[in-house]
């Protein structure tokens, strides 16, 4: 069996280069003329640059699970959120598909020395606002040109929550910190990158019962993710995220962290008004025998306790819960 993949010797390489320089050998020598050949510039294929986006797809799937906790307290049900595969377009192509009235939130990623864009639909903001303040889950007309002050507050809550969930979703790949920069309602004024620059579009669909599905996009400039292209091609297996908890658990944790004032009453003696008006500085009042100390939480008695001392400080020991 002959070895057809052997390397050229130094003499053969020299002869080949001399033939190319003299014109005796052309670049198309040995090619089938029936095969269509096109020019290719290395580094111009954005999809090949980032591979199959495996790590980014894992980040999006993890983010879709985490972000449910942001919408659950607003719409009072667990939404189903599905991520779409990342897509590469020019920023001009992406902006052409947007309406003239959107919620566009630009943030800075310090570790990547770049920016990102969060795009929310006005109809989705209206649904969240109505549900957050006690209304029903229903569709709303989108024929308006600006957000109300209440909707601006909902946008702020949602964007802050999405930012925190996105930082947690990136932890396996690399820690990032996302800082808010600006908000716009017209895509023409959201200057993320130049119109001809490529961006990576991560879209998420929020499925809601009895209403139209909503969606939001997270946009990364391609130049922002280029420095970590090798990481994005890696297949991340670890899972260090431990805060994917339900809204009920978050509520319980918040309630248990509410501070309450506590107090203890040693004794409550009775004295007549005639004796009280005769009291002067330095007088001593004898207390009756103390049978347990009343321990109060927010002015409500909860325990019977005993007075004592610990580490040089006056203390009470809780004995019986009332």
C-alpha positions as CSV (number, residue, x, y, z in Angstrom):
1,X,0.0,0.0,0.0
2,X,1.4,3.3,-1.0
3,X,1.4,6.2,1.4
4,X,-0.4,9.1,-0.4
5,X,-0.2,11.5,2.5
6,X,3.6,11.7,2.8
7,X,5.2,15.1,3.4
8,X,7.1,16.9,0.7
9,X,10.9,16.9,0.9
10,X,12.8,20.2,1.1
11,X,13.9,19.8,-2.6
12,X,10.3,19.3,-3.7
13,X,9.1,22.3,-1.7
14,X,11.9,24.5,-3.2
15,X,11.0,23.3,-6.8
16,X,7.3,24.0,-6.1
17,X,8.0,27.6,-4.9
18,X,10.3,28.2,-7.9
19,X,7.5,27.0,-10.2
20,X,5.0,29.3,-8.6
21,X,7.3,32.3,-8.8
22,X,8.2,31.7,-12.5
23,X,4.5,31.1,-13.5
24,X,5.1,27.5,-14.7
25,X,2.8,26.3,-11.9
26,X,-0.5,28.1,-11.1
27,X,-2.5,28.1,-7.9
28,X,-5.2,26.1,-9.7
29,X,-2.9,23.4,-11.0
30,X,-4.3,19.9,-10.4
31,X,-7.8,21.1,-9.6
32,X,-10.9,19.8,-11.4
33,X,-12.2,22.7,-13.5
34,X,-15.8,21.5,-13.0
35,X,-15.6,22.2,-9.3
36,X,-16.7,25.7,-8.2
37,X,-14.0,27.4,-6.1
38,X,-14.6,30.5,-4.1
39,X,-12.1,32.7,-2.2
40,X,-12.0,32.4,1.6
41,X,-10.4,34.8,4.1
42,X,-9.4,33.2,7.3
43,X,-11.2,34.7,10.3
44,X,-14.1,36.0,8.3
45,X,-16.5,33.2,9.3
46,X,-18.0,34.2,12.6
47,X,-19.7,30.9,13.1
48,X,-16.5,29.0,12.9
49,X,-14.8,31.5,15.2
50,X,-17.1,30.6,18.1
51,X,-17.6,27.0,17.2
52,X,-21.0,25.5,18.1
53,X,-21.6,27.9,21.0
54,X,-21.9,24.9,23.3
55,X,-20.9,26.8,26.4
56,X,-23.1,29.8,25.5
57,X,-26.1,27.5,25.0
58,X,-25.5,26.0,28.4
59,X,-25.4,29.4,29.9
60,X,-28.7,30.3,28.2
61,X,-30.4,27.2,29.4
62,X,-29.2,27.7,33.0
63,X,-30.3,31.4,32.8
64,X,-33.7,30.4,31.5
65,X,-34.2,28.3,34.7
66,X,-32.9,31.0,37.0
67,X,-34.9,33.9,35.5
68,X,-38.2,32.2,36.3
69,X,-37.9,33.4,39.9
70,X,-38.0,37.0,38.6
71,X,-41.3,36.7,36.8
72,X,-43.0,34.3,39.3
73,X,-43.8,37.0,42.0
74,X,-45.2,39.3,39.3
75,X,-47.5,37.0,37.4
76,X,-48.1,34.6,40.3
77,X,-47.4,31.4,38.4
78,X,-44.3,29.6,37.2
79,X,-43.7,30.6,33.6
80,X,-42.0,28.3,31.0
81,X,-39.0,29.9,29.4
82,X,-37.3,28.4,26.4
83,X,-34.0,29.7,25.0
84,X,-33.4,29.7,21.2
85,X,-30.0,28.8,19.8
86,X,-27.6,31.8,19.6
87,X,-27.7,33.5,16.2
88,X,-25.2,35.8,14.5
89,X,-26.3,38.8,12.5
90,X,-25.1,42.3,11.8
91,X,-26.5,44.9,14.2
92,X,-28.3,46.6,11.3
93,X,-30.0,43.3,10.3
94,X,-31.2,42.8,13.9
95,X,-32.4,46.4,14.4
96,X,-34.4,46.2,11.2
97,X,-36.6,43.6,12.7
98,X,-37.5,45.6,15.8
99,X,-40.4,47.9,16.3
100,X,-39.8,51.7,16.7
101,X,-41.0,51.4,20.4
102,X,-39.1,48.9,22.5
103,X,-37.4,48.7,25.9
104,X,-33.6,48.7,25.3
105,X,-31.3,48.4,28.3
106,X,-27.6,48.8,27.7
107,X,-25.1,47.4,30.3
108,X,-21.4,47.1,30.6
109,X,-19.5,43.8,31.2
110,X,-16.2,44.9,32.8
111,X,-14.4,41.6,32.6
112,X,-15.0,41.3,28.8
113,X,-14.5,45.1,28.3
114,X,-17.6,45.2,26.3
115,X,-21.4,45.9,26.4
116,X,-24.6,43.9,26.1
117,X,-28.2,44.9,25.3
118,X,-31.4,43.6,26.9
119,X,-34.5,44.0,24.6
120,X,-38.0,43.7,26.1
121,X,-41.3,44.0,24.3
122,X,-43.7,46.7,25.4
123,X,-46.6,44.2,25.5
124,X,-44.7,42.0,27.9
125,X,-44.0,45.1,30.2
126,X,-47.7,45.9,30.2
127,X,-48.6,42.3,31.2
128,X,-46.0,42.3,34.0
129,X,-47.1,45.7,35.3
130,X,-50.8,44.8,35.4
131,X,-50.2,41.5,37.2
132,X,-47.6,43.0,39.6
133,X,-50.3,45.4,40.9
134,X,-53.0,42.8,41.3
135,X,-54.5,42.7,37.8
136,X,-55.3,39.6,35.7
137,X,-53.1,38.0,33.2
138,X,-54.3,39.3,29.8
139,X,-53.2,40.9,26.6
140,X,-53.0,44.7,26.2
141,X,-52.9,46.9,23.2
142,X,-49.4,48.2,22.4
143,X,-50.5,51.4,20.6
144,X,-48.4,53.8,22.7
145,X,-45.2,55.8,22.3
146,X,-43.7,55.8,25.8
147,X,-43.7,53.9,29.1
148,X,-45.4,55.2,32.2
149,X,-43.5,55.9,35.4
150,X,-44.9,52.7,36.8
151,X,-43.8,50.7,33.8
152,X,-40.3,52.2,34.1
153,X,-40.1,50.9,37.6
154,X,-41.1,47.4,36.4
155,X,-38.5,47.6,33.7
156,X,-35.9,48.5,36.3
157,X,-37.0,45.6,38.6
158,X,-36.9,43.1,35.6
159,X,-33.6,44.3,34.2
160,X,-31.9,44.2,37.6
161,X,-33.2,40.7,38.2
162,X,-32.2,39.5,34.7
163,X,-28.7,41.0,35.3
164,X,-28.3,39.1,38.6
165,X,-29.5,35.8,37.0
166,X,-27.2,36.3,34.0
167,X,-24.2,36.8,36.3
168,X,-25.1,33.6,38.2
169,X,-25.5,31.7,34.9
170,X,-22.0,32.7,33.7
171,X,-20.3,31.6,37.0
172,X,-19.4,28.2,35.6
173,X,-17.6,29.7,32.6
174,X,-16.2,32.8,34.2
175,X,-17.3,35.4,36.8
176,X,-18.7,38.6,35.2
177,X,-20.2,41.8,36.7
178,X,-22.8,43.6,34.7
179,X,-23.4,47.3,35.3
180,X,-26.3,49.3,33.9
181,X,-25.5,52.1,31.6
182,X,-28.6,53.5,29.8
183,X,-32.1,52.8,28.7
184,X,-33.8,53.8,25.4
185,X,-37.1,53.2,23.8
186,X,-36.1,53.7,20.1
187,X,-33.6,51.2,18.5
188,X,-32.1,54.1,16.5
189,X,-30.8,55.6,19.8
190,X,-29.4,52.4,21.3
191,X,-25.8,52.7,20.2
192,X,-24.5,49.2,21.1
193,X,-22.1,48.8,18.2
194,X,-21.8,50.1,14.6
195,X,-24.5,49.0,12.2
196,X,-22.2,46.8,10.2
197,X,-20.7,45.0,13.3
198,X,-21.8,41.5,14.1
199,X,-23.8,40.6,17.2
200,X,-24.8,37.4,18.9
201,X,-28.5,37.2,19.6
202,X,-29.8,35.1,22.5
203,X,-33.6,35.0,22.4
204,X,-35.9,33.7,25.1
205,X,-39.6,32.9,24.8
206,X,-41.8,33.2,27.9
207,X,-44.9,31.0,27.5
208,X,-47.9,32.3,29.5
209,X,-51.4,30.7,29.8
210,X,-54.3,32.3,27.9
211,X,-52.2,35.1,26.5
212,X,-49.7,35.5,23.6
213,X,-46.2,34.3,24.3
214,X,-43.7,37.0,25.1
215,X,-40.0,37.2,24.3
216,X,-36.9,39.1,25.2
217,X,-33.4,39.2,23.7
218,X,-29.9,39.5,25.1
219,X,-27.5,40.8,22.6
220,X,-23.7,40.5,22.8
221,X,-21.4,42.2,20.3
222,X,-19.2,39.6,18.6
223,X,-16.1,41.6,19.6
224,X,-17.1,41.3,23.3
225,X,-17.0,37.5,23.1
226,X,-14.0,37.1,20.8
227,X,-11.5,37.0,23.7
228,X,-13.2,34.0,25.3
229,X,-13.9,32.1,22.0
230,X,-12.0,29.1,23.3
231,X,-14.1,29.0,26.5
232,X,-17.3,29.3,24.5
233,X,-16.2,26.2,22.5
234,X,-15.6,24.2,25.7
235,X,-18.1,21.8,27.1
236,X,-18.7,23.1,30.6
237,X,-19.7,20.2,32.9
238,X,-19.5,21.7,36.4
239,X,-22.4,23.2,38.1
240,X,-21.6,25.6,41.0
241,X,-24.9,27.4,41.1
242,X,-26.8,26.7,44.2
243,X,-29.4,29.5,44.3
244,X,-32.0,28.2,41.9
245,X,-34.7,28.4,44.5
246,X,-38.4,28.8,44.2
247,X,-40.3,32.0,45.0
248,X,-41.8,30.4,48.1
249,X,-38.4,29.7,49.5
250,X,-37.2,33.2,48.7
251,X,-40.2,34.6,50.4
252,X,-39.7,32.4,53.5
253,X,-36.0,33.5,53.7
254,X,-37.0,37.1,53.4
255,X,-39.7,36.8,56.1
256,X,-37.3,35.0,58.5
257,X,-34.8,37.9,58.1
258,X,-37.3,40.6,59.3
259,X,-35.9,42.3,62.5
260,X,-38.2,42.3,65.5
261,X,-37.8,44.2,68.8
262,X,-37.5,42.0,71.9
263,X,-37.8,43.1,75.6
264,X,-38.0,41.5,79.1
265,X,-39.9,42.9,82.1
266,X,-38.3,42.0,85.5
267,X,-41.2,43.1,87.6
268,X,-44.3,45.4,87.6
269,X,-44.8,46.6,91.2
270,X,-47.9,48.7,92.2
271,X,-47.5,52.0,94.1
272,X,-50.1,54.5,95.3
273,X,-50.1,58.0,93.8
274,X,-49.4,59.5,97.3
275,X,-46.2,57.5,97.6
276,X,-45.2,58.2,94.0
277,X,-45.3,62.0,94.5
278,X,-43.1,61.6,97.5
279,X,-40.3,59.8,95.7
280,X,-37.0,61.6,95.4
281,X,-33.6,60.8,93.9
282,X,-31.8,58.0,95.8
283,X,-35.0,56.3,97.1
284,X,-35.0,52.5,96.9
285,X,-38.2,50.5,96.0
286,X,-38.5,47.0,97.2
287,X,-39.6,44.5,94.5
288,X,-41.9,41.6,95.3
289,X,-40.5,38.0,94.7
290,X,-39.9,37.5,91.0
291,X,-41.5,34.3,89.6
292,X,-40.1,34.3,86.1
293,X,-39.4,37.1,83.7
294,X,-41.9,38.0,80.9
295,X,-40.1,38.0,77.5
296,X,-41.8,40.1,74.8
297,X,-41.4,40.1,71.0
298,X,-42.8,43.2,69.4
299,X,-44.9,43.9,72.6
300,X,-46.4,40.4,72.6
301,X,-45.4,38.0,75.4
302,X,-44.0,34.7,74.1
303,X,-41.8,33.2,76.8
304,X,-41.3,32.9,80.5
305,X,-37.6,33.4,81.3
306,X,-35.2,33.7,84.1
307,X,-32.8,36.6,84.7
308,X,-29.1,35.8,84.6
309,X,-25.7,36.8,83.4
310,X,-23.4,35.7,80.5
311,X,-19.9,37.0,79.7
312,X,-20.4,39.9,82.1
313,X,-23.7,41.0,80.4
314,X,-27.2,40.8,81.9
315,X,-29.1,38.1,80.1
316,X,-32.4,36.1,80.2
317,X,-32.7,32.4,79.8
318,X,-35.9,31.4,77.9
319,X,-37.7,28.6,79.8
320,X,-41.3,28.1,78.7
321,X,-43.0,29.3,75.5
322,X,-46.5,30.7,76.2
